[in-house]
Amino acid sequence: MSNQNYQTMSDEQLRDYVRYHPQDIEAFHALMDRLAQRPGVLCTTDEEIEAELRRRIQAQQD
């Protein structure tokens, strides 16, 4: 499978493909690149974790 095909897969499809084809290093790197591009949230205290969870719950309800 070519790298171009990895780009057309959904996150779930690519994750499943990597899970069932662990020898495909290109697919693994495509998945890791995709995950690395996502913004992360750094929570260092319990209060920050609670605030982030509340923000996400509120966003889902809106």
N, C-alpha and C positions, 0 to 999 in steps of 0.2 A: 504494500500500500504506500502511496506517495505522500509526502508531507502535505500537499495540497488537499488531499482527502481528509486529513486530520482537521484541517481548518473548517471543513464543512460539517463536521460532526458536532452534535450538541455536547455540552459538558458531560452529561450522563453517558452518552454513547462512547465518548473518548475514554472516560474512566472505566467503563465496562470492557472496552477493547483492550486497554492496558492490563486490566485484571486478568483477562483470559489469554493474553499474548505477552507474557512478561519478557520474552526474548526480543521484542520489538523496541529497541532502544530509541528509535526516532519518535515513536508514539509516546513513550514515556517522557521524553524531552519536550514534546509538544504540549503534553498535559502539564508538566511542571512550569513551562513558560507561561501558559495560560493562567495558572494559579498564582504565579509570582506577579502578574500584572494587576491583580485585584488589590484594592486598598485594604489594609489591615487595620484593626483597632487594637491599640495597646492599652490594657487596663492593668494598673499596678496595685490598686487597692480594692477592697470589697465594695466600697462606695462607688467607685468607677464602674465596676462590673454591674452593680445593681442599676445604676443610671443608664448604662448602655442597654441592658435588657429591657428596661422600661421604655427607652426610646424606640427600640425595635418592635416591641409589642404595640406601642401606640401607632407606629408607622403601618403596621399590618391592619390595624383596626380602621384607619382612615381611608 
